[in-house]
């Protein structure tokens, strides 16, 4: 019984840490010193699921050096973001930010889905 409780406790802690790490808001991420990669998407967009998977893979690989966050523009909470950054219609895509909110790079979904392209752009942007 103790083993079951211990395993469940560890599972809860592990799950909570994943949820917390993945739930960094744009506002929280932008005030930190690391560069930021923001996935702009909507659930209804073409290839959204494939792009989300590719983005999550890069987030796992570059999470130490970047803040990764996602903005679903189909939500009510995203209206301010949409107005501030004039969201483009060809979703999904990634915006790379430096200097606390200045957009520096725009990555199309083809690059996001190509691990080599996405990795190259992230590494180049760090320098």
C-alpha positions in Angstrom: 0.0 0.0 0.0 2.9 2.4 0.8 4.3 1.8 -2.7 1.1 2.6 -4.3 0.7 5.9 -2.3 4.3 6.8 -3.1 3.9 6.2 -6.8 0.7 8.2 -6.9 2.3 11.0 -5.0 5.2 11.1 -7.4 2.8 11.0 -10.4 0.9 13.9 -9.0 4.0 16.0 -8.4 5.4 15.1 -11.9 2.1 16.0 -13.6 1.8 19.3 -11.6 5.3 20.2 -12.7 4.5 19.5 -16.4 1.3 21.6 -16.2 3.1 24.4 -14.5 6.0 24.4 -16.9 3.7 24.3 -19.9 1.3 26.9 -18.6 3.7 29.9 -18.7 1.7 32.8 -20.0 3.0 35.3 -22.6 3.0 38.0 -19.9 5.1 35.8 -17.6 7.5 34.8 -20.3 8.1 38.3 -21.8 9.5 39.8 -18.6 12.2 37.1 -18.3 15.7 37.6 -19.7 15.7 34.5 -22.1 14.5 34.9 -25.7 11.0 33.6 -26.3 9.4 31.4 -28.9 5.6 32.0 -29.1 3.4 29.6 -31.1 0.5 31.4 -32.6 -2.3 29.0 -33.5 -6.0 28.2 -33.5 -7.4 24.7 -33.0 -9.2 25.0 -36.3 -6.1 25.9 -38.4 -4.6 23.5 -40.9 -1.9 21.2 -39.5 -2.4 22.6 -36.0 -2.0 19.3 -34.3 1.2 18.4 -36.2 2.7 21.9 -35.6 1.8 21.7 -31.8 3.7 18.3 -31.7 6.8 19.7 -33.4 6.7 22.8 -31.2 6.5 20.7 -28.1 9.5 18.7 -29.2 11.6 21.8 -29.7 10.3 23.1 -26.3 11.7 20.0 -24.7 15.0 20.4 -26.5 15.5 24.2 -26.0 13.6 24.8 -22.8 16.7 25.7 -20.9 17.6 28.5 -23.3 14.2 29.8 -24.4 10.8 30.5 -22.9 8.2 28.7 -24.9 4.6 29.7 -24.8 1.5 29.2 -26.9 -1.2 31.7 -27.8 -4.5 30.2 -29.1 -5.9 33.3 -30.9 -9.4 31.7 -31.0 -9.9 32.5 -27.3 -11.3 35.6 -25.7 -8.1 36.1 -23.7 -6.1 36.5 -26.8 -7.9 39.6 -28.1 -5.4 42.0 -26.6 -2.5 40.0 -28.0 -4.1 39.9 -31.4 -4.5 43.7 -31.5 -1.0 44.4 -30.1 0.9 42.2 -32.5 -1.5 42.3 -35.6 -1.8 38.5 -35.9 -1.4 37.3 -39.5 -4.0 35.1 -41.0 -1.8 32.2 -42.1 -1.8 30.1 -38.9 0.0 28.4 -37.3 3.4 30.1 -37.0 6.1 31.0 -34.4 7.2 34.4 -33.4 10.7 34.8 -31.8 11.0 37.6 -29.4 14.0 39.4 -27.8 14.2 42.6 -25.9 11.0 42.2 -23.9 8.4 42.0 -26.6 10.0 43.1 -29.8 9.3 40.6 -32.5 12.6 39.6 -34.2 11.7 36.6 -36.3 8.7 34.9 -37.9 8.8 31.2 -38.6 6.3 29.6 -41.0 4.7 26.3 -40.2 6.8 24.5 -42.8 9.9 25.4 -40.8 8.3 24.5 -37.5 7.5 21.0 -38.8 11.0 20.6 -40.2 13.1 19.8 -37.1 16.4 20.8 -38.8 15.0 24.2 -39.9 13.4 25.0 -36.6 16.5 24.0 -34.6 18.7 26.0 -36.9 16.6 29.1 -36.5 16.5 28.8 -32.7 20.2 28.3 -32.5 20.9 31.2 -34.9 18.5 33.5 -32.9 20.4 32.9 -29.7 23.6 34.5 -31.1 
